[in-house]
Amino acid sequence: MASKSKIEKQKRNALMIAKYAEKRKELKEAGDYEALAKLPRSSSRTRLRRLCQLTGRPRGNYRKFQISRIMLRDMALDGLIPGMKKSSW
């Protein structure tokens, strides 16, 4: 499980990305890479990592549910995800 500080940092980065998105787009279209380099590093979308919304786990996440594979399985077994059930063959 990720620390709470990692999860909070991710939220701050998401806000910064939203704040600078329009400015970054304008600078890229103008081709002004020097001004683009002066913007904060964390304002780039590639710095954002997809984390589980429940545990903060960085790996094995499903985009559709925004949770990790482990939490998805637990929630499915508890019946919290409609239409999903455990399969065996």
Buried (B, 14 or more C-beta within 10 A) or exposed (E): EBEEEEBEBBEEBEEBBEEBEEEBEEBEEEEEEEEBEEBEEBBBEEEEEEBBBBBBBBEEBEEEBBBBBEBBBBBBEEEEBEEBEEEEE
